[in-house]
Amino acid sequence: MDSDSNSDTDTDSEKDDENKERKKQPVPFSHKFSKADPLALRLLERLLAFDPKDRAFAEDALSDPYFSGLSNSEREPSTQPISKLEFDFERKKLTNDDVRELIYREILEYHPQMLEEYKHGGDQLSFMYPSICYSY
């Protein structure tokens, strides 16, 4: 039983050693990009942090001093959430024929003359290049 506890301790200490080895001081972006805007470099360091816990979230990044001149709450769009009733069409069960009909009607929206023929009950529409389907 002691051997088990020793092996656990050994693996824990090995993991600690590995973590220490991995923790290497990053090279500051200012050393690599000496001519760049310091505010931009600070933001990039926050966005590209190796550890996810250290990374800036979108909201944090947008409130960064680098963007201070761009923010204007008066220009921000504001609206009410869209009602779920606006999406009732997604609840309908459609057959393959229903989908074909909807696609066909959408195509007709771009061909007004054929749309009028369709609305007046024309059996065969006058396409510039008739479909091979009508020859059978």
VOMARSE-910122 format. One record per residue (C-alpha): residue number from 1; residue in one letter; x, y, z. Coordinates in steps of 0.001 Angstrom, whole numbers, plus 500000, padded with zeros to 6 digits. Layout:
<atoms>
+-----+------+--------+--------+--------+
: pos : code :     px :     py :     pz :
+-----+------+--------+--------+--------+
: NUM :    A :      X :      Y :      Z :
...
+-----+------+--------+--------+--------+
</atoms>
This chain:
<atoms>
+-----+------+--------+--------+--------+
: pos : code :     px :     py :     pz :
+-----+------+--------+--------+--------+
:   1 :    M : 500000 : 500000 : 500000 :
:   2 :    D : 502899 : 502317 : 500697 :
:   3 :    S : 504201 : 501765 : 497187 :
:   4 :    D : 500923 : 503089 : 495786 :
:   5 :    S : 501073 : 506241 : 497851 :
:   6 :    N : 504714 : 506774 : 496862 :
:   7 :    S : 503915 : 506391 : 493176 :
:   8 :    D : 501100 : 508940 : 493520 :
:   9 :    T : 503477 : 511394 : 495158 :
:  10 :    D : 506085 : 510790 : 492482 :
:  11 :    T : 503642 : 511474 : 489668 :
:  12 :    D : 502373 : 514612 : 491414 :
:  13 :    S : 505899 : 515947 : 491816 :
:  14 :    E : 506663 : 515069 : 488191 :
:  15 :    K : 503591 : 517021 : 487082 :
:  16 :    D : 504699 : 519993 : 489184 :
:  17 :    D : 508137 : 519848 : 487558 :
:  18 :    E : 506571 : 519710 : 484090 :
:  19 :    N : 504366 : 522707 : 484893 :
:  20 :    K : 507388 : 524674 : 486111 :
:  21 :    E : 509231 : 523850 : 482905 :
:  22 :    R : 506300 : 524949 : 480784 :
:  23 :    K : 505941 : 528283 : 482544 :
:  24 :    K : 508323 : 530353 : 480512 :
:  25 :    Q : 508282 : 534102 : 480600 :
:  26 :    P : 506743 : 535411 : 477379 :
:  27 :    V : 508643 : 537853 : 475221 :
:  28 :    P : 506805 : 541183 : 475421 :
:  29 :    F : 505294 : 542260 : 472118 :
:  30 :    S : 506982 : 545647 : 472564 :
:  31 :    H : 510360 : 543897 : 472104 :
:  32 :    K : 509204 : 542266 : 468870 :
:  33 :    F : 507200 : 545214 : 467502 :
:  34 :    S : 508998 : 548298 : 468776 :
:  35 :    K : 507298 : 550716 : 466341 :
:  36 :    A : 503721 : 549592 : 467059 :
:  37 :    D : 501196 : 551486 : 469158 :
:  38 :    P : 501679 : 550461 : 472820 :
:  39 :    L : 497905 : 550352 : 473376 :
:  40 :    A : 497509 : 547984 : 470422 :
:  41 :    L : 500281 : 545758 : 471745 :
:  42 :    R : 498703 : 545662 : 475202 :
:  43 :    L : 495376 : 544632 : 473670 :
:  44 :    L : 497028 : 541960 : 471517 :
:  45 :    E : 498824 : 540520 : 474529 :
:  46 :    R : 495483 : 540251 : 476322 :
:  47 :    L : 493734 : 538675 : 473323 :
:  48 :    L : 496530 : 536228 : 472538 :
:  49 :    A : 497324 : 535136 : 476091 :
:  50 :    F : 498396 : 531495 : 476180 :
:  51 :    D : 496316 : 530666 : 479246 :
:  52 :    P : 492582 : 530938 : 478438 :
:  53 :    K : 491935 : 532277 : 481943 :
:  54 :    D : 494127 : 535278 : 481148 :
:  55 :    R : 492511 : 536080 : 477788 :
:  56 :    A : 490198 : 539041 : 477389 :
:  57 :    F : 486576 : 538353 : 476532 :
:  58 :    A : 484979 : 540307 : 473687 :
:  59 :    E : 483259 : 542747 : 476029 :
:  60 :    D : 486512 : 543348 : 477934 :
:  61 :    A : 488415 : 543823 : 474692 :
:  62 :    L : 485894 : 546344 : 473381 :
:  63 :    S : 486230 : 548387 : 476559 :
:  64 :    D : 490036 : 548435 : 476212 :
:  65 :    P : 491640 : 551914 : 476055 :
:  66 :    Y : 492752 : 551151 : 472483 :
:  67 :    F : 489116 : 551520 : 471380 :
:  68 :    S : 488335 : 554554 : 473569 :
:  69 :    G : 487842 : 556925 : 470615 :
:  70 :    L : 485484 : 554575 : 468786 :
:  71 :    S : 482844 : 553929 : 471399 :
:  72 :    N : 479708 : 556047 : 471252 :
:  73 :    S : 476652 : 554742 : 473078 :
:  74 :    E : 474367 : 557034 : 471050 :
:  75 :    R : 475398 : 555274 : 467828 :
:  76 :    E : 474911 : 551796 : 469242 :
:  77 :    P : 471843 : 550070 : 467824 :
:  78 :    S : 469202 : 549140 : 470329 :
:  79 :    T : 466032 : 547188 : 469810 :
:  80 :    Q : 463665 : 544826 : 471500 :
:  81 :    P : 464233 : 541071 : 471185 :
:  82 :    I : 462420 : 539443 : 468273 :
:  83 :    S : 459201 : 537719 : 469234 :
:  84 :    K : 459121 : 533931 : 468982 :
:  85 :    L : 455951 : 534341 : 466923 :
:  86 :    E : 458136 : 535684 : 464099 :
:  87 :    F : 459543 : 532175 : 463733 :
:  88 :    D : 456288 : 530208 : 463624 :
:  89 :    F : 457044 : 529239 : 460026 :
:  90 :    E : 459864 : 527030 : 461309 :
:  91 :    R : 457408 : 524849 : 463195 :
:  92 :    K : 455469 : 523822 : 460092 :
:  93 :    K : 456114 : 520346 : 458763 :
:  94 :    L : 456827 : 520555 : 455045 :
:  95 :    T : 456763 : 517756 : 452534 :
:  96 :    N : 459268 : 517546 : 449693 :
:  97 :    D : 456600 : 518886 : 447341 :
:  98 :    D : 455998 : 521848 : 449665 :
:  99 :    V : 459708 : 522672 : 449622 :
: 100 :    R : 459827 : 522374 : 445825 :
: 101 :    E : 456843 : 524715 : 445543 :
: 102 :    L : 458461 : 527279 : 447846 :
: 103 :    I : 461713 : 527158 : 445875 :
: 104 :    Y : 459799 : 527492 : 442607 :
: 105 :    R : 457883 : 530521 : 443901 :
: 106 :    E : 461121 : 532101 : 445074 :
: 107 :    I : 462580 : 531675 : 441582 :
: 108 :    L : 459457 : 533208 : 440050 :
: 109 :    E : 459986 : 536335 : 442163 :
: 110 :    Y : 462946 : 537113 : 439892 :
: 111 :    H : 460936 : 536517 : 436692 :
: 112 :    P : 457845 : 538773 : 436893 :
: 113 :    Q : 456365 : 537694 : 433533 :
: 114 :    M : 456465 : 534028 : 434503 :
: 115 :    L : 455085 : 534880 : 437944 :
: 116 :    E : 452022 : 536463 : 436298 :
: 117 :    E : 451534 : 533396 : 434102 :
: 118 :    Y : 451804 : 531191 : 437188 :
: 119 :    K : 449256 : 533282 : 439094 :
: 120 :    H : 446795 : 533053 : 436172 :
: 121 :    G : 447040 : 529291 : 436185 :
: 122 :    G : 449236 : 528730 : 433171 :
: 123 :    D : 449920 : 524992 : 432966 :
: 124 :    Q : 453162 : 525348 : 431093 :
: 125 :    L : 455247 : 528447 : 431564 :
: 126 :    S : 457107 : 529970 : 428632 :
: 127 :    F : 460725 : 529660 : 429645 :
: 128 :    M : 463352 : 530917 : 427231 :
: 129 :    Y : 464935 : 527479 : 427384 :
: 130 :    P : 462165 : 524936 : 428010 :
: 131 :    S : 462885 : 522087 : 430352 :
: 132 :    I : 463454 : 518628 : 428947 :
: 133 :    C : 460735 : 517467 : 431346 :
: 134 :    Y : 458026 : 518800 : 429023 :
: 135 :    S : 459140 : 516644 : 426104 :
: 136 :    Y : 457985 : 513376 : 427721 :
+-----+------+--------+--------+--------+
</atoms>
